[in-house]
Amino acid sequence: FIQMLRSAKKRDVLQLLRRVPEEMLPFVVEAAVAAQSVASLAALSDFLDVGKEPKSLLEKFLYAAAFSPRPSGELLRLVLDKLDGKRLVPEVWETGIIAVGSLVGKLCQQELCGLQQEVERGVETILAGLRGAKEDSEVVIYLVALGNAALPETIPTLLDYAEEGPSAVATAAISALRRFPAQHISGKVKRAMRRIFHEKRKSYEKTCRLAAAEMLLDNQPSPMDVINILLATNELETETATFLLLKVQNSLR
């Protein structure tokens, strides 16, 4: 079916989307995203009206885009166009922002970062949204998107939110940092994780401290990191201490 869509003209794909039985529509939308031909994406652009389509269909489209294994710049542009300046229900907006991060990350993995204007637009959409976010729940969504994108230049931003943000925000920022390959977990990142785990600047909730400790233990920990984490387990809750001890034992094995 996807092969058929790849060879179809825009008007044929659009006609199919408009005439297919309602229960089949999510399947056809997902297949059109997977086809990623110029015609299928143009047909989706004309067909999907964010102001009229049911929430479930828009989410299906965004999920299909986010999970596309080798997305194109045109697919990212379509997602950005559907989000740009629109008043969306929170669930669709959240899925859309996370999808943008996923698409940016995958395009960069294909070494298309500098070749696609859409990537730059996608990154700026996430960062601008993060700067303007008022609620912690909004900030968390943008941090998840940055984790999906995993762009090295966003690490300083993530570190700021990890150290200075409230609990939910700090945990989301550390989780985003854990998405980065080991070569990007620099000394600066590790120093920040030590400050968080050992509470050098302020008190952190145990979820933040645990995530920081995991970051240290998962990225070539120094002997002193291991010793200090083990010493700190004496002051932690039994459940948290047991988890960290098991983590160290697994590393030793």
N, C-alpha and C positions, 0 to 999 in steps of 0.2 A: 504494500500500500504506500509506503514511504517512497519507494522507487517510482511509483506511478505519479505521486505528487511532485517529485523532482523534475519530471518531464512535462508536467501540466502547465498550461498558461494561467496567468493571474485570474482571468475571468472564469476559468473552469474551477479553480480552487475556491474562488469567492462564491460561485454558484453552489458548489458542494456544501460549503459552510452554511449557506442560507437555507438550503433545502433538506439537509440531513435531519432525521428525527432527533428530537431534543435529547433523548437519552444517549445518542451516539455522538453528540456534539463535542463533549470533552475529549473523546478518543481522536476525533478528526483534528481538533486544535492541537493536541499533543503530537500527532503525526506531522502536522504542518510545521510545527516548531522543529521537529527532528529532521524534516526534509531540508530546511534551511536554504532553499533556493530563493532567488530574487523574487520569483513569482509568488511562492507560498508565503513569504514574509510580507510582501506587499498586500496580498489578500488578507492576511491576518490584521495588518495595520488598518485596512479599510473596514474590516468586519468588527473588530473589538472596539466597542465604545465604552470607555470606563464609567461613563455616567449612566449607562443603561443596562449593561450586561450584568447578570447575577454575579454576586461575589464569588461563588464557587467556580464559575467558569474563568474569571480573571485569575483566581488563585491557581487553577490548573495550568493556565498559560504561563504564569510566573514560575511555578514549580518546574514545569517542563524546560523552561529556559535555564533555570538555575542548575538543573541536573544534566544539561546537555554536555556530553563528554568533550567535544571539540567545537565550541561555539564560534560564531563569526562576529566580526565587528558590526555587521548589519543587524544581527540578533540583539546585541547590546544596545544599538541605536533605537531599535523598536521598543525595547523595554523602557529606555530613558524617555522616549517620546510619550509613552503611555503614562509615565509618572509625572512628567514635567508640568508643573502648574495646575495639576488636577486636585480636586477635593475628593480624597478616597477614604473609604471606611478604614479604621485602624488596621484590621487584619490584612487587607490588600496592600496597604502602604508598607507595613512591616515586611511582608513577603517580598515586595518589590525591591526595597532597599537591600535586603539580604541577597536577593537574586543579582542585583547590580554588583555587589562585592564578589560573589561567586564567579560571575562572568568576567570581571576584570582580572581576577586571579588566574583563571584558566587561559585567558588570552595572553597574559604575561608569561605563563608557563610555555605557551607556544612561541615565545619570543616575539610577540607582536605589540609589546607595550609602546615602543617608540614609533610604530608604524600605523597605529590606529588612533585617530582623533577621538573616537568614541571612548577609548580607555581613559584618556585625560579628562574627558567630560564626566565619565563615571566616577573617577576618583574625586573630582571637584564637587560633584553632587553629594557624595558621602561626607566629605570634610566640611562643606558649607552647611549641610544639615546638622552635623555634629556641633559646629560652632553656634548654631542658632537654637539648638535643642534646649527646652526649658525644663522638661520633666526627666527624672532619672530613667524612666522606662524608655523614653525616646533615645537618650544617650546610649543606653545598653544596646538598642537595635543597631545604631550606627557603629558601635564598637564591634559587634558581631560581624557586620559587613566588612569592616577593616580587617578582621581576622580571616574572613573568607578571601579577601584580596591578597593578604600577606605580602604587602609591598614594603621593602626594607626602609624606604624613606618615611613611613608612617610610624616606625618604632618609637621615636621620641614622643610623639603624641600619645601613643598607648602607654608609655611609661609615666607620663604626667597624670593620666587618668588613674593608672594603677596605684600611684603613691598618694595622690591628693583627693581622689574621688570618694564619695560615700560607699558603703559596703557593696551594694549591688553593682555599682559602676566599676569599682576597683576589681571585683571578681571577674566581671566581663572583660575588662582590659587585660588581666593576666591570662584568662582563657584565650583571648585573641592572640597574645604573644606566644602561647604554646603551639599555635598553628604554624609558626615559622620554622623553617629548616634549621638544624643545629648550627650551621655556619653563621647564622644571623644572631644567635644568642651570645652576644659579646660580653666583655667584662663589665661594661656599663649596665647591661641588662641584669647580669648576675648581682652586681652591687645593689641595684634597686630591689631585687628579690630578697637579698639578705636583710636590707633595712625593713622590708615589710614583714618578713618572718620573725625577725627579732624585735620588731616594733621600736625601731630607733627614733622615728619621727613622731608617731602617734599610735594609738591603739587601733588594731584591725580585728575584724571578726574572724573566727576560726576558718571560715571558708576561704578568705583571702590568704591567711597565713599558710593554710594547707596547700593552696594552689601555688604559692610562691616556693614552698619547700619542694613540691613536685617538680617545678621548673628547674630548681637547682640540682635535684637528684637525677633528673632525666637528661641533663646536658653536661656530661663529663665533669662530675662534681670533684672539687678538690678534697683532699683528706680533711682539711679543717672544716669545710662545709658539712661533711658527713658527721664529724665529731660534734660540731656545734648543734646540728639538728638532733643528734642522739641525746645530747645533754639537755636540750630544751624539752624533750619528751617527758621529763620528770615533772614539768609544770603544766602539761597539757592534760585534757580529759582523756580517760582511758581509751575510748574508741579512736580518737585522733592519734594518740601515741602509738596504739597497736598498728594502725594503718601505716604510719611512717616507719615503724620497725620492720614491718613486712616488706615495705618498699625497699628499704636498705638491704634486707636479706636477699631479696630477689636480684638486686643489683650485684651483690657479692657472688651469687650463684652464676 
